[in-house]
């Protein structure tokens, strides 16, 4: 099970103490999240404060090209941090996470969130069999871009491989749901992953700063 946690560089950011229960009508503040903490507090660096890359029509394209990003915090101090340490950004109220060297939309937000990325996968194929003692078998390979699903544990910031085994670990604090899900047959558990993610999130809602 893949599990990575992101608590990036701390940067002075504006936060509020007023939280609301998340639903699909919630709009995240537009800007770049320097860490998982800044995402959970809905306190991104506004795009207008960016020096490099400049906030223009090519901002999101250039954000993937630069090694270092620079911006002013709310105190007017110029900050520089490695681009690879940022957590993601929100645009038009929708959050995106930086993962596998690209930004990926998080279409399903909850205490257990879900997103899909693409990954290059190399496949190896054995050569054709030949009945010749002098023949040396060869292996060919080809690469495809495949969809890969992930969970985000919003209590810890960990990114976890999608699947029934991962889900059992994520819902183990809810004894009722854990027992109900673990009693399902293997095929049923696989088919019911998102159903139980939704059940868990309804019982354990997530809150964000307004």
C-alpha positions, 0 to 999 in steps of 0.5 A, a space after each residue: 500500500 502506497 502512503 505518502 504524507 505532505 506537510 510542506 514548507 510553512 509560509 505565513 498565510 491568512 487563516 480564519 477560525 470560521 469553518 463550514 461543513 464541506 458539500 459540493 457547493 463549497 468553493 475553495 479559495 483560488 491560489 497555490 497551496 504550499 502545503 497540505 496544511 494550507 489546503 486544509 485551512 483553505 489558505 492558499 497563496 493568491 495568484 496575484 501575489 506571484 512573481 515567478 511564474 507570473 500570473 498570466 494565461 500561461 501560469 499553470 503551464 509555466 508552474 510545471 516548468 520552473 524549479 523555484 516559485 516566488 511570491 509575496 506573503 500577506 506581510 509583503 515578504 518575498 518568499 522562494 520555495 522549490 516548486 516540487 514542494 507545493 501541495 497543489 492549487 485551486 482554480 475556479 473553486 476546484 482543488 488540484 493536487 501536485 502528484 506524479 509531476 503534474 496537477 490532478 483535479 480532486 473531483 471527490 472531496 471528503 475525509 477520504 478523498 479520491 482522485 485519478 492521475 496518469 502514469 507511464 507503465 512499461 510492459 514486457 513481452 517475450 519474443 517468439 519461440 523458435 526451435 533452434 538451439 542457436 536462437 536467443 529469446 528476446 524481450 520487447 517492451 512498450 510503454 502506455 499511459 494508464 489511469 491510476 486511482 488514489 485516496 487522500 486521507 484528509 486527517 493526515 495528508 497521506 496519499 494512498 493507493 486505491 483499493 479495498 485493502 487500503 479502504 479497510 485501513 482508512 475506515 478502521 476507526 469506525 467499527 460498525 462500517 469496518 465490520 460491515 465492509 470486511 464481512 463482504 466477499 472479496 469481489 463485493 468489497 472491490 465493487 463497493 469501494 466508493 459506496 463505502 467511501 461515501 458511507 464513511 464520509 457521510 458519518 465523518 464529514 470534513 470541514 474547511 475554513 470559509 
